[in-house]
Every structure is written in structure tokens, then in C-alpha cells.
């Protein structure tokens, strides 16, 4: 694909970031409020509210990879449109629900709009290789901003109109997403070839799944989002019941903590990436997460201590949320980035589903301490699993279109270029997939070989 003009790419990136952000914002709004306001639903129990909180993760886990593969066959926009319609239907059902079972159904359908991978694939279709890293970073940053804003707005909306008002807002955001899809995002006129850096390749699934270093990261993202969802079954109650902070004020408490935590996270991410210290930063963040879980579990209620612990939890969470995808990208074999990312994302949403359900079950039967105890156990196990990981090589993915068909000869020449670590030739796509050290590789030499 030829490099697109800068204004075109900027419009594509901002539009797709808005589409992605509006949908995620609607999902994040519920996180800080359901444990407190969910008692308005008939037949509610802490366990069933936990199931409702994590239900969207269950349907995403089922559909995320199939949607991505299907979008290669019938196009990106039809799948995104279908996903947004399902998301809107789920939001409306949840907004009108009076029982917890209706809420669970609505949440499950919300997650059925599993379009995250397809949106990323569309981004790949419409942007040049040179600008794609910055484009994906823009979307990642937009998700972080939406999380912070949703944690502030969610308690305010719930205090004003209950949980139902949150779902009406998410439905409206879904409608705005459809407008963005057709009014602002260009169509791909030619059916795109399957791109292994953007979407899963079925033939690579089991090989990628069994990769031990990637498996550690999949365990990690599962544990991180398990702990996040389980924690938000108890943290709002700790703030209200033990520290006597009114639920309508919780958002104003979360927002400054998240903003400062984000600012503190940035230097650690820069150290990890620029100075190539990603393993110690990564292990330190897991250790901090485990320590905060343990201290929240054993320490007596104290306003200053609890706020400090929650703040440090957000710091650790932000560092891990930023470094995990980067490590997946570095470790994924050439030509298997889309498959590795698909498995990673599925592990994440399974953690969302399991964390909500397990947190609710333990809260109902054993109390808050048991939920925090399970979080401590999960993070300590994760720390043990991650401790023996190999420090990842700082390799970037490069895709090179091929004009010649002598794949073996081209592969041998590419491997001989300094800085090239891996080469995979996929002749059916006329593409060479490379993993390279950007500080060493000679781009002109690569282009001369395939030119």
C-alpha cells in the first residue's frame, strides 16, 4: 500500500480512535458504580452483579477472533456495523432491565459487539506502515483517557439517573459510532488481503498459543484484568462503608488519582522502552500490584492509607497496561503478530469475565477480605510466572511487499542484512514479514533486495 497523505491518515486515525473510545467509554462507565447501585435490580446478589459486570468479557472472548477472521472475507465496515448494532441492542436491554438477569443479558450482548480487532485491522488497511505505530499509540492513549473520564463521570451519572442512565448513554455513543463509521471513515475499495500483523491467522493459532514467552504474557493480562474487575466489586464499598465517602463523590476521588498515576507511569514506560529496561520495570509493577492487594487486605481502615493504596494500584495498573502490549509485539514471531494479539486480547476479556464473577461470589459468601486475598494470590502467582521470563529483544515488525516470487532466495538475502532477526515469506500474500532491530537495520538495503 502506498503511503497516504498526512491529512488523510490523521482523519483516519482520529476517527477510528473516536469510534474505539466512545465504545470503551460506555463500557468503563459501569465499573465504579455497579457494586453500589446494582442493589436496585430484582433478584440481585453480589455474585450475579459480578457476573453482570464481567458478562461483556465472556461474549467478547467468544467472538473477537471469529469477527476478525470474518472481516477478511466480507469486509471491515459490515462487521463493525453489525458489532455496533449488537452493542446498541445490548445497551437498550440493559437500560430497561429491572432484574439482574436482564442486566446480565444486556451486558452479554454489549460484549457481543466484539469489534476491537476489526477496528485495528481497518486502521492497518488505511494507514501506511511508517505511521502505524503512532496511530496505534494514539488509540491506546485515547483508551486511557476514556478510562479516566469514565471513572469520574460514572458515579455522577449513576447518582443522577441510576445505572439505567449509564446504559442509555452507551446506546447513544453506539449510534454516534455508526455515524463516525460511515461519515468520517473512508471505505476500503479493494478487499484487503489477510494481514497477519493485524488479524489472527487460523493456521498459526496453536503454534502461537504454545509459545512459552507469549503464554506468560497471556497469563499476565488475564491476571491483571481479573484483579481489576474483582477489586471493583469491593473498592466502591470500602470507600462508602468503611471510609464514609458518599458514592456521588467517588468519581472526584478517582479522577485526580488516575491523572497523577498516568503522569507517574510515563517515566517508567520511557525507561522501559528507551533504556531497554522493560523486564525490571515490568516485574516491579507486578510486585507493587501484589503489595497493594496485600496491604488493602490486612491493614485497618484508614482514609489516607486506603487512598494511597488505591493510587499506587492505579500506577501499577497503568504501567502494566502499557508494557504488556509492547512486549507482545516484541516477542510475537514474524508474521504472527495478529494471531498473538488476538490470543492476548481474548485472555484479557476472559480475565474480565472471570474476575467479575469470582469477585462477586467471594464477596457474597466470604466478604471483602476474601476478594482482596484472591487478588493477592493471583498477582503473586503472576510474579512467579513472570520472574523467569527472558528479557524481550527490542524488535519491530516490518512488512515488505514482494514483486518477485523466488521466496527462498529473497528470504536468504533479507536474513543477511544486519539487524534482521526473523524473516517469513508468505507467497500467497506476496509479503515478507520481518522482525528487525530498528537501531541496526539498514532500510535501504531491505528495499533494494525486494525493489
BASE-92655 format. One line per field, with one value per residue (C-alpha): residue number from 1; x, y, z. Coordinates in nm, 3 decimals, always signed. Example, Ala and Ser with C-alpha at 12.3 -4.5 7.8 and 13.67 -1.06 7.14 Angstrom:
<pts>
resi <- c(1; 2)
xx <- c(+1.230; +1.367)
yy <- c(-0.450; -0.106)
zz <- c(+0.780; +0.714)
</pts>
This chain:
<pts>
resi <- c(1; 2; 3; 4; 5; 6; 7; 8; 9; 10; 11; 12; 13; 14; 15; 16; 17; 18; 19; 20; 21; 22; 23; 24; 25; 26; 27; 28; 29; 30; 31; 32; 33; 34; 35; 36; 37; 38; 39; 40; 41; 42; 43; 44; 45; 46; 47; 48; 49; 50; 51; 52; 53; 54; 55; 56; 57; 58; 59; 60; 61; 62; 63; 64; 65; 66; 67; 68; 69; 70; 71; 72; 73; 74; 75; 76; 77; 78; 79; 80; 81; 82; 83; 84; 85; 86; 87; 88; 89; 90; 91; 92; 93; 94; 95; 96; 97; 98; 99; 100; 101; 102; 103; 104; 105; 106; 107; 108; 109; 110; 111; 112; 113; 114; 115; 116; 117; 118; 119; 120; 121; 122; 123; 124; 125; 126; 127; 128; 129; 130; 131; 132; 133; 134; 135; 136; 137; 138; 139; 140; 141; 142; 143; 144; 145; 146; 147; 148; 149; 150; 151; 152; 153; 154; 155; 156; 157; 158; 159; 160; 161; 162; 163; 164; 165; 166; 167; 168; 169; 170; 171; 172; 173; 174; 175; 176; 177; 178; 179; 180; 181; 182; 183; 184; 185; 186; 187; 188; 189; 190; 191; 192; 193; 194; 195; 196; 197; 198; 199; 200; 201; 202; 203; 204; 205; 206; 207; 208; 209; 210; 211; 212; 213; 214; 215; 216; 217; 218; 219; 220; 221; 222; 223; 224; 225; 226; 227; 228; 229; 230; 231; 232; 233; 234; 235; 236; 237; 238; 239; 240; 241; 242; 243; 244; 245; 246; 247; 248; 249; 250; 251; 252; 253; 254; 255; 256; 257; 258; 259; 260; 261; 262; 263; 264; 265; 266; 267; 268; 269; 270; 271; 272; 273; 274; 275; 276; 277; 278; 279; 280; 281; 282; 283; 284; 285; 286; 287; 288; 289; 290; 291; 292; 293; 294; 295; 296; 297; 298; 299; 300; 301; 302; 303; 304; 305; 306; 307; 308; 309; 310; 311; 312; 313; 314; 315; 316; 317; 318; 319; 320; 321; 322; 323; 324; 325; 326; 327; 328; 329; 330; 331; 332; 333; 334; 335; 336; 337; 338; 339; 340; 341; 342; 343; 344; 345; 346; 347; 348; 349; 350; 351; 352; 353; 354; 355; 356; 357; 358; 359; 360; 361; 362; 363; 364; 365; 366; 367; 368; 369; 370; 371; 372; 373; 374; 375; 376; 377; 378; 379; 380; 381; 382; 383; 384; 385; 386; 387; 388; 389; 390; 391; 392; 393; 394; 395; 396; 397; 398; 399; 400; 401; 402; 403; 404; 405; 406; 407; 408; 409; 410; 411; 412; 413; 414; 415; 416; 417; 418; 419; 420; 421; 422; 423; 424; 425; 426; 427; 428; 429; 430; 431; 432; 433; 434; 435; 436; 437; 438; 439; 440; 441; 442; 443; 444; 445; 446; 447; 448; 449; 450; 451)
xx <- c(+0.000; +0.130; +0.184; -0.131; -0.124; -0.079; -0.418; -0.596; -0.417; -0.478; -0.851; -0.849; -0.664; -0.873; -1.199; -1.107; -0.978; -1.311; -1.505; -1.295; -1.303; -1.680; -1.747; -1.491; -1.607; -1.957; -1.822; -1.594; -1.878; -2.024; -1.703; -1.705; -2.082; -2.238; -2.130; -2.309; -2.612; -2.679; -2.898; -3.185; -3.228; -3.463; -3.300; -2.963; -2.683; -2.316; -2.236; -2.492; -2.380; -2.025; -2.145; -2.316; -2.001; -1.790; -2.051; -1.936; -1.595; -1.746; -1.912; -1.606; -1.390; -1.620; -1.648; -1.338; -1.122; -1.409; -1.516; -1.163; -1.133; -1.481; -1.393; -1.125; -1.396; -1.686; -1.518; -1.436; -1.724; -2.008; -1.862; -1.808; -2.164; -2.302; -2.098; -2.217; -2.582; -2.545; -2.377; -2.667; -2.929; -2.748; -2.729; -3.104; -3.191; -2.967; -3.113; -3.466; -3.378; -3.550; -3.396; -3.034; -3.093; -3.197; -2.886; -2.667; -2.830; -2.774; -2.411; -2.355; -2.493; -2.283; -1.974; -2.112; -2.017; -1.659; -1.509; -1.177; -0.965; -1.159; -1.111; -0.736; -0.740; -0.920; -0.655; -0.394; -0.579; -0.596; -0.257; +0.098; +0.347; +0.557; +0.278; +0.105; +0.291; +0.198; -0.160; -0.196; -0.034; -0.296; -0.577; -0.409; -0.379; -0.744; -0.849; -0.652; -0.818; -1.165; -1.099; -1.005; -1.303; -1.546; -1.428; -1.519; -1.844; -1.985; -2.062; -2.211; -2.443; -2.546; -2.623; -2.838; -3.024; -2.924; -2.748; -3.010; -2.894; -2.544; -2.677; -2.882; -2.561; -2.376; -2.656; -2.627; -2.250; -2.306; -2.528; -2.258; -2.014; -2.226; -2.226; -1.846; -1.812; -1.997; -1.948; -1.584; -1.403; -1.314; -1.410; -1.153; -1.238; -1.044; -1.099; -0.786; -0.554; -0.537; -0.275; -0.104; +0.018; -0.340; -0.563; -0.530; -0.425; -0.604; -0.311; -0.080; -0.312; -0.184; +0.183; +0.147; -0.067; +0.203; +0.485; +0.610; +0.706; +0.376; +0.195; +0.346; +0.208; -0.136; -0.139; -0.039; -0.313; -0.567; -0.448; -0.437; -0.796; -0.917; -0.781; -0.918; -1.274; -1.264; -1.130; -1.415; -1.660; -1.517; -1.333; -1.651; -1.794; -1.474; -1.494; -1.860; -1.899; -1.561; -1.441; -1.790; -1.725; -2.054; -2.092; -2.166; -1.817; -1.625; -1.562; -1.399; -1.171; -1.075; -1.003; -0.705; -0.557; -0.578; -0.433; -0.136; -0.089; -0.074; +0.187; +0.398; +0.363; +0.517; +0.879; +0.874; +0.749; +1.018; +1.285; +1.148; +1.147; +1.427; +1.678; +1.562; +1.483; +1.141; +1.181; +1.275; +1.005; +0.752; +0.841; +0.846; +0.493; +0.366; +0.534; +0.375; +0.035; +0.075; +0.188; -0.111; -0.352; -0.192; -0.194; -0.557; -0.643; -0.460; -0.441; -0.709; -0.941; -0.773; -0.862; -0.501; -0.373; -0.660; -0.637; -0.260; -0.305; -0.568; -0.344; -0.045; -0.274; -0.358; +0.014; +0.097; -0.207; -0.114; +0.247; +0.139; -0.136; +0.124; +0.410; +0.219; +0.107; +0.455; +0.607; +0.359; +0.458; +0.830; +0.803; +0.548; +0.721; +0.739; +0.404; +0.222; +0.162; -0.210; -0.251; -0.053; -0.253; -0.582; -0.494; -0.370; -0.691; -0.904; -0.709; -0.778; -1.156; -1.167; -0.998; -1.268; -1.544; -1.382; -1.276; -1.626; -1.788; -1.524; -1.516; -1.894; -1.901; -1.636; -1.795; -2.132; -2.005; -1.682; -1.662; -1.429; -1.112; -1.153; -1.178; -0.860; -0.694; -0.766; -0.626; -0.310; -0.279; -0.326; -0.066; +0.188; +0.141; +0.181; +0.502; +0.641; +0.539; +0.695; +1.014; +1.197; +1.089; +1.358; +1.415; +1.247; +1.459; +1.363; +1.244; +0.991; +0.767; +0.825; +0.607; +0.758; +0.550; +0.721; +0.743; +0.931; +0.824; +1.155; +1.074; +1.368; +1.625; +1.472; +1.444; +1.814; +1.915; +1.692; +1.834; +2.183; +2.103; +2.237; +1.964; +1.721; +1.630; +1.346; +1.206; +0.884; +0.777; +0.403; +0.385; +0.003; +0.007; +0.319; +0.456; +0.773; +0.722; +1.035; +1.140; +1.419; +1.626; +1.549; +1.877; +2.078; +1.876; +1.954; +1.615; +1.771; +1.931; +1.595; +1.420; +1.698; +1.651; +1.278; +1.264)
yy <- c(+0.000; +0.344; +0.594; +0.802; +1.180; +1.301; +1.481; +1.166; +0.947; +1.197; +1.188; +0.807; +0.778; +1.035; +0.888; +0.531; +0.648; +0.823; +0.512; +0.294; +0.543; +0.603; +0.231; +0.171; +0.480; +0.334; +0.008; +0.178; +0.392; +0.092; -0.017; +0.214; +0.206; -0.138; -0.275; +0.017; +0.083; -0.274; -0.335; -0.167; -0.482; -0.764; -1.094; -0.924; -1.090; -0.989; -1.295; -1.211; -0.847; -0.972; -1.190; -0.883; -0.673; -0.928; -1.063; -0.849; -1.016; -1.361; -1.276; -1.084; -1.387; -1.600; -1.359; -1.142; -1.376; -1.504; -1.145; -1.058; -1.354; -1.291; -0.928; -1.053; -1.224; -0.979; -0.651; -0.443; -0.196; -0.454; -0.636; -0.310; -0.201; -0.535; -0.515; -0.163; -0.263; -0.558; -0.324; -0.076; -0.352; -0.480; -0.129; -0.073; -0.409; -0.331; +0.022; -0.118; -0.413; -0.437; -0.770; -0.870; -1.136; -0.871; -0.677; -0.982; -1.038; -0.675; -0.685; -1.010; -0.854; -0.542; -0.760; -0.936; -0.625; -0.755; -0.517; -0.418; -0.638; -0.538; -0.168; -0.228; -0.418; -0.129; +0.103; -0.121; -0.107; +0.272; +0.379; +0.340; +0.108; +0.408; +0.579; +0.274; +0.258; +0.618; +0.551; +0.255; +0.455; +0.727; +0.476; +0.331; +0.676; +0.750; +0.438; +0.553; +0.894; +0.738; +0.516; +0.816; +1.024; +0.732; +0.667; +1.029; +1.055; +0.712; +0.790; +1.128; +0.975; +0.687; +0.929; +1.136; +0.868; +0.527; +0.251; +0.268; +0.618; +0.483; +0.231; +0.493; +0.692; +0.387; +0.327; +0.688; +0.652; +0.342; +0.544; +0.813; +0.535; +0.432; +0.794; +0.808; +0.478; +0.598; +0.975; +1.007; +0.678; +0.603; +0.270; +0.019; -0.013; -0.331; -0.636; -0.644; -0.940; -1.115; -0.929; -1.139; -0.836; -0.713; -1.021; -1.382; -1.645; -1.973; -2.188; -2.011; -2.029; -2.335; -2.267; -1.912; -2.018; -2.265; -2.010; -2.007; -1.639; -1.527; -1.764; -1.579; -1.252; -1.406; -1.528; -1.176; -0.987; -1.239; -1.185; -0.805; -0.773; -1.046; -0.842; -0.514; -0.646; -0.829; -0.516; -0.304; -0.537; -0.420; -0.084; +0.124; -0.044; +0.018; +0.389; +0.414; +0.173; +0.192; +0.541; +0.701; +0.879; +0.947; +0.744; +1.055; +1.184; +0.872; +0.999; +1.317; +1.095; +0.862; +1.128; +1.309; +0.975; +0.845; +1.165; +1.169; +0.792; +0.836; +1.110; +0.892; +0.595; +0.779; +0.797; +0.425; +0.339; +0.563; +0.389; +0.051; +0.133; +0.383; +0.232; -0.123; -0.199; -0.344; -0.658; -0.486; -0.221; -0.493; -0.711; -0.406; -0.313; -0.666; -0.660; -0.323; -0.457; -0.760; -0.541; -0.310; -0.604; -0.747; -0.418; -0.345; -0.689; -0.676; -0.307; -0.143; +0.109; +0.447; +0.725; +0.827; +0.471; +0.346; +0.640; +0.590; +0.217; +0.274; +0.538; +0.302; +0.033; +0.267; +0.343; -0.028; -0.098; +0.180; +0.063; -0.296; -0.195; -0.001; -0.254; -0.578; -0.500; -0.368; -0.696; -0.900; -0.700; -0.756; -1.129; -1.235; -1.425; -1.262; -1.290; -1.393; -1.057; -1.055; -1.408; -1.329; -1.011; -1.194; -1.457; -1.186; -0.982; -1.292; -1.371; -1.016; -1.037; -1.384; -1.222; -0.953; -1.214; -1.444; -1.157; -1.012; -1.349; -1.468; -1.135; -1.136; -1.498; -1.440; -1.114; -1.284; -1.587; -1.479; -1.099; -0.827; -0.970; -1.289; -1.090; -0.897; -1.221; -1.381; -1.073; -1.105; -1.473; -1.406; -1.130; -1.334; -1.632; -1.395; -1.258; -1.613; -1.694; -1.373; -1.387; -1.633; -1.467; -1.388; -1.014; -0.943; -0.838; -0.492; -0.597; -0.423; -0.578; -0.478; -0.577; -0.562; -0.621; -0.859; -0.810; -1.131; -1.486; -1.653; -1.659; -1.871; -1.655; -1.330; -1.470; -1.564; -1.215; -1.047; -1.260; -1.150; -0.782; -0.656; -0.607; -0.859; -1.125; -1.316; -1.348; -1.518; -1.516; -1.564; -1.606; -1.617; -1.259; -1.150; -1.024; -1.064; -1.040; -0.935; -0.875; -0.619; -0.420; -0.064; +0.064; -0.166; -0.243; -0.084; +0.001; +0.095; -0.248; -0.415; -0.208; -0.276; -0.651; -0.652; -0.348)
zz <- c(+0.000; -0.090; +0.188; +0.225; +0.253; +0.608; +0.639; +0.520; +0.773; +1.051; +0.976; +0.969; +1.300; +1.482; +1.352; +1.445; +1.784; +1.844; +1.740; +1.968; +2.256; +2.254; +2.278; +2.554; +2.744; +2.760; +2.900; +3.155; +3.295; +3.478; +3.650; +3.956; +4.020; +3.975; +4.312; +4.483; +4.261; +4.149; +4.453; +4.262; +4.049; +4.142; +4.238; +4.279; +4.472; +4.482; +4.269; +3.999; +3.995; +3.946; +3.658; +3.507; +3.547; +3.361; +3.118; +2.828; +2.856; +2.807; +2.474; +2.357; +2.427; +2.209; +1.916; +1.898; +1.689; +1.465; +1.390; +1.286; +1.053; +0.908; +0.835; +0.594; +0.391; +0.386; +0.474; +0.781; +0.779; +0.766; +1.068; +1.260; +1.179; +1.296; +1.616; +1.692; +1.634; +1.873; +2.124; +2.099; +2.138; +2.447; +2.592; +2.542; +2.700; +3.000; +3.028; +3.056; +3.279; +3.615; +3.718; +3.738; +3.472; +3.220; +3.315; +3.252; +2.912; +2.813; +2.921; +2.733; +2.415; +2.467; +2.459; +2.151; +1.957; +1.961; +1.706; +1.866; +1.640; +1.329; +1.406; +1.436; +1.106; +0.937; +1.077; +0.915; +0.582; +0.579; +0.714; +0.588; +0.757; +0.863; +1.058; +1.201; +1.531; +1.613; +1.502; +1.737; +2.017; +1.961; +2.002; +2.311; +2.467; +2.386; +2.574; +2.878; +2.868; +2.831; +3.134; +3.350; +3.238; +3.276; +3.631; +3.709; +3.513; +3.602; +3.970; +3.875; +3.613; +3.841; +4.125; +3.886; +3.690; +3.821; +3.631; +3.357; +3.262; +3.201; +2.951; +2.767; +2.731; +2.598; +2.345; +2.227; +2.196; +1.983; +1.748; +1.728; +1.644; +1.344; +1.225; +1.256; +1.070; +0.760; +0.767; +0.867; +0.797; +0.434; +0.282; +0.162; -0.204; -0.264; -0.047; +0.169; +0.173; +0.510; +0.714; +0.973; +1.163; +1.215; +1.245; +1.361; +1.108; +1.196; +1.082; +1.329; +1.631; +1.818; +1.746; +1.876; +2.171; +2.288; +2.268; +2.631; +2.642; +2.492; +2.727; +3.025; +2.889; +2.827; +3.188; +3.291; +3.108; +3.236; +3.595; +3.559; +3.442; +3.677; +3.968; +3.828; +3.799; +4.133; +4.303; +4.175; +4.341; +4.676; +4.638; +4.598; +4.910; +5.107; +5.019; +5.115; +5.408; +5.580; +5.493; +5.473; +5.141; +4.964; +4.648; +4.441; +4.530; +4.428; +4.077; +4.203; +4.410; +4.125; +3.864; +4.023; +4.127; +3.770; +3.621; +3.858; +3.822; +3.443; +3.480; +3.709; +3.473; +3.175; +3.305; +3.385; +3.038; +2.885; +3.096; +2.992; +2.620; +2.562; +2.805; +2.732; +3.096; +3.030; +3.243; +3.573; +3.523; +3.443; +3.744; +3.972; +3.866; +3.932; +4.273; +4.354; +4.249; +4.477; +4.767; +4.732; +4.726; +5.038; +5.226; +5.136; +5.271; +5.607; +5.702; +5.921; +5.752; +5.715; +5.472; +5.399; +5.370; +5.156; +4.914; +4.887; +4.823; +4.553; +4.394; +4.381; +4.242; +3.953; +3.899; +3.877; +3.658; +3.411; +3.382; +3.319; +3.077; +2.875; +2.881; +2.819; +2.459; +2.381; +2.498; +2.292; +1.984; +2.051; +2.125; +1.860; +1.576; +1.234; +1.060; +1.377; +1.546; +1.465; +1.598; +1.914; +1.971; +1.917; +2.178; +2.414; +2.378; +2.432; +2.750; +2.865; +2.827; +2.983; +3.283; +3.284; +3.287; +3.544; +3.773; +3.796; +3.866; +4.114; +4.295; +4.332; +4.452; +4.718; +4.829; +4.872; +5.063; +5.236; +5.239; +5.111; +5.264; +5.061; +4.735; +4.812; +4.924; +4.589; +4.416; +4.623; +4.532; +4.161; +4.150; +4.347; +4.112; +3.818; +3.969; +3.997; +3.639; +3.505; +3.711; +3.484; +3.158; +2.906; +2.860; +2.526; +2.233; +2.112; +1.769; +1.548; +1.283; +0.921; +0.625; +0.278; -0.038; -0.281; -0.654; -0.725; -0.647; -0.562; -0.192; -0.071; -0.245; -0.118; +0.236; +0.237; +0.120; +0.381; +0.662; +0.561; +0.626; +0.959; +1.219; +1.067; +1.326; +1.156; +0.805; +0.698; +0.333; +0.267; -0.108; -0.114; +0.019; -0.176; +0.153; +0.358; +0.735; +0.923; +1.283; +1.295; +1.542; +1.436; +1.576; +1.350; +1.039; +0.704; +0.549; +0.215; +0.189; +0.256; -0.010; -0.260; -0.219; -0.288; -0.518)
</pts>
